[in-house]
Amino acid sequence: MTKLIINADDFGYSKGVNLGIIEAFQNGVVTSTTLMANMPGAAHAAELAKRNPALGVGIHFVLTCGKPLSSNVPSLVSDKEEFYRMAEIEEFAVIEDIELELQTQFEKFLSFGIKPTHIDSHHHVHSLEKVYQVVEKIAKEHQLPIRKVSKDPNPFQPVQYFNHEFYGDQLTKDYLIGLLDKVLSYETAELMTHPAYIDEQVYTGSSYNLQRVQELAILTDPAILEELKNRKIDLVTYREISVGSLV
């Protein structure tokens, strides 16, 4: 039987995103989410997490959206004091600034009174080698699993298969069912999603906006849960994934 984590990214982006993720958890197939500690909806997300303790909540490290929580990380920000895009982070970011900012985000997450189940990142920025070094250091210190970004076996990335294909304009119920078939050959897998209700912040601030509503509709379709049962896929969170090999 495959153990599948269905994770909703961007918890904390805005109240609309937060409420959409909770809807996808309470009345759909989402089991897990990851919180952006630097975004305006972070405290609201944390309160919702406390009311829904069965929802797995990890940290969604951010270096490419919004503003840093640290006051002195010049290699990470533009003249507007906003984070660079991915390409600029790869080119300009220095390890000291990365470490300061990610540690600050982690401490902010803990200040909400919740414990993270795992680590991933916005725009998969932890796939960059110099960012991953810092992320793995934090994971090791706190014994937390990390979303898979490498093909090679890694004790800090215990889930065997990560699928990021539930994204874009082409999404349908049948498309998601096709993705479920892809996880069947693995013991553990994670599927990334971005459900949300649309509020002003999402509509004006994210190029991926109306698609989030479509994701929410699909993820809360009762037929999806039936398809999971037919395939004997066990919905879990990162709490159920062994991390005993982390050292």
N, C-alpha and C positions, 0 to 999 in steps of 0.2 A: 504493500500500500504506500502510495506517495503522500508525504507530508508537505502540504502547500501553504505557504504564507502569502496572503494577498495584501500587499502593503499600499496604503494611500500616502503618497508624498505630499509635502507642503502644508502639513498641519501647522497652524499659526500664521499663515500668510495673511488671512483676513477672517472675519467672522463668517462670511459666506462659505469660504473653503472649510472652515472648522465644522460648521453645521452640516455641510454636505458629506464630509467624512464620517461624522457620527451617524447620519442617516444610512450611509452605506455599510456601517458596522451593525447598527441595530436592526435594520430591515434588509440587509443584503449579505454579501459574501466577504466583505473586507474584514480582516482579522487584526490588522496591524497598521500603524501609522508612524510617521517620523516628523518631529516638531522643529520648526525653524525658530530658534531662540532669539534671533535678532529682528524679527518682523513684528508689526503692530498687533497682530492677533495672538501673540504667543501666550500671554497670561490667560486669555479667554480659552485657548486650546487646553492649557493645563487644568483649568477648572473643569472643563468637559471630560478630560481624561480621568480626573478623580471621581467623577460621577459614573464613569464606565470602566471599572477596574479590570474587566476581562479583555479590554482592548489593549493590545501590546503597543507601547509607545517608546520609540527610539528617538535618537537625535539626528536631525537633518542638518549637518554642518553646511554653512553658507559662506561662500567667498565670491559669489557672482550675482547677488541680488540684494538690493537695499543698501544699508549702511552698516559698518562694523560696530560692535559693542565696545571695542577698545578705542582709546583716544589717540594712540600713536602707532599706527601701522601704515606708514607712508607708501610702502611698496605694493599695497593691496588696493589703493584707492586713487580715483581721478581727482582733478582739481575741485570737483564738486563734493569731495569727501564721500563719494559713493563707490561701491565695489566696482572694479574693472570687470570686463567680460572675460570669458574663459581664456581666450588667446593671450590677453594681457597678463592674466594671472600666471599663465605658464611661462611667459617671457620675463616678467618683472618681479614677481613675488619672491621675497627672501624668506628663508626658513624661520628666522627669528620672529618675523611678523606673523607668519602663518601659525606658528605655535602659540604666540600670545593671543591671537584672535580666537583660535579654536578652543584653547583652554578657557578663555573668557566666556565663550558661548556654552561650553560644558558646565561651567560654574553657574551661569544664568539658568540653565535647564534645571540643575539640582536645586536652585533657590525656589523653584515652584513647588517643591515638596513631592516630586515624583522621581522614580528611578528608571533610567533608560533600559530598554531591553536589548538595544543594538545600536549600531552606527551606520548611517549612509550619508549621502551628500547631495546638495542641489547641483543639477547639471553634471552629476557624477564627477565632481571636481577631485574627489579622492582617488580617481584613477591616475592623476598626475603624480609622478614619482615623489616629488618633494612634498606634496600634500599628504600622500599615503604614509610617508615616514612618521609624520606627526600623528595622524589618525591611529596608526598601529601602536604608537607609544601610549596614547590615551586608552586604547582598547586593552592593552596589556596591563596597565595600571588598574583598570576597573573590571577586568575580566569580562569584556563585552565582545560579542561577535560583530563582524563588519560585513556589509553587503558585498557580494562577490564582484570583483572587478578584474580578476586574473584567471587565466585558464589553468595555471599550475596549481596543484594542491597547496593549500595554505591553512594552517590551524586557526587563523583568525577569520577565515572566510568559510565557515563550516557548511553552509548550504551549497549543495552540489551544482545547482543550475539557477541562473538568474535570467528572467525574461523581461525585456523592456519594450516589447512590441505592442502592448495595449496603449497606443498613443497615436494621435493624428485625426485626420478627417474621415478615415475610412471605417470607423468603428461600428460594428453591429453585434448583435447577440451571437450570430453564427461565427463571427470572427473570433470572439472570446472563446467560444466552444472549441474552435480549432487550436487556440493557444493551450487550452487545457490538455488536449491530446499530446502536445509537445512535452509536457512534464512527466508523462507516465513512465518513461524509462529511467527516472531518477527516484531515489529514496527521499530526497529533500529538494524543494524548489521554492523560488520566490517569484511572484508576478508583481510588477510595478503598475500602479494606477494613480489617477489624479482626479477623483470625483469632487464636485463642488456645486454649491449654489452660486449664482453670479451676483456679486455686489459691485459697487462702483470701483473698489480697489482692484478687484480681479479684472473687470471689464476694461479699465483704462491702463492698468499696470502690467498685465500679462498678455502676451500674444497668443497664449493658449488659454482661451476663456470659454467660449460657447461649447467647445468640445468637452469641457469638464461636465457640463450638464448631461450630455449624451452618455458619458462614462457612468455617471450616477444612475441614469435610467437603466442601463444594461446591468450594472452591478447589483441593482435591487430587483431585477426581474426574477421571479420565483423559478423560472425555467433553468436558470444557471445553477441554482442549488440542486435541482434535480439531476442535472448533468454531472455535477460533482459526485453525487451519490452513486450514479450509474457507473462511474469510473473508479469508484472506491478511493477517491481522493479525500484525505483527511485534512480539514482546515485547521491550521495551528498558528501560533505566534513564534517569535524567536525564543520565548521561554521554554518551548518544547524541543528545541534543537540543542543537542549536546554540545557543550563548550568545554568539556573536561580536558581536552588536549591543549587548551590555551596555556602558555607558559610565559 
